[in-house]
Amino acid sequence: MQFPEYRPRRLRRTESLRRMVRETLLQPSAFIYPLFVIPGKGARKPIGSLPGQSQVSVDEAVAEAQECRELGIPAVILFGVPDKKDAVGSEAWNDDGLVQRATREIKRAVPEITVVLDACFDEYTTHGHCGVVVEGDVDNDATLENLGRVAVSQARAGADLIAPSGMMDGYVGWVRETLDEAGFENLPILAYSAKYASCFYGPFREAAGTASEFGHRKTYQMDPANGHEAIREVSLDASEGADIVMVKPALAYLDVIARVRDEVDLPVAAYNVSGEYAMLKAAAERGWIDHDRAVLETLTAIKRAGADLILTYHAKEAAALLRKG
């Protein structure tokens, strides 16, 4: 039998060789860790559908940020879970709201941590939708008015990145203009540019208290069948002033991440969402997969597809695993 001159297995023989030719490098510096902030002090409420995750009070959010720093994770993203809600989500732009207070406290205690604030309304509205509802649907332009108020409030609190996530038409341009007029022209925007109407957000709904009172989000979030549309959405956000664009979810949309990476000359983020996290945890609990290997393989796949940044509930455990080598 005649073998080829090139034998791929030559470079797989030892761990050292495999490391030397590894194409995708996964590091904690790519991670952004989500935190759900609730009222109270010293509060930690485990989230049943997200094993290992909890809703935390402001002081506990500070402790989480400190742990992230020690693990080499550069950023957290905060979601508020208030006990006060109304039809338009006005608590979202309360300068003394949960994420605003958490931001100030985190930046005071851990100034080197990047604080990303989700600028949306579903956690703050009684109906659970991402804006002002008129005749059973979210009114795009009325929502933008309030979104500007949220962005400025979050900027005043000291956020390092504003992340508008409601998928309203023109939302990036509106936030950029509003921030600039308020004197925050140097504050970057992480846009939820290709956010799909996915079933994989289920556990997040429990964690953030965002279950919709009626209807669905399909009129403003993207159809999972569409890939070309993602490029249009991302291109629009880039033209309106986005500094980072995001694809959400990640695992079922690796092809979209790769296409966005090829099409747009901006940093690309991907959200490894709650349902993806929960499925892996459930399979590991049943002994069907090796949890630690699955975590790193999953995150490596997202990075390999083209994501520069990964928002993931696995961030702390993955960083610890990577530290072990």
Beta strands, then each sheet from edge to edge (+ up, - down):
strand 1: 31-37
strand 2: 44-46
strand 3: 54-56
strand 4: 75-80
strand 5: 114-119
strand 6: 133-134
strand 7: 137-138
strand 8: 161-164
strand 9: 190-195
strand 10: 244-248
strand 11: 268-272
strand 12: 309-312
sheet 1: 2+ 3- 1- 4- 5- 8-
sheet 2: 2+ 3- 1- 12- 11- 10- 9-
sheet 3: 6+ 7-
end
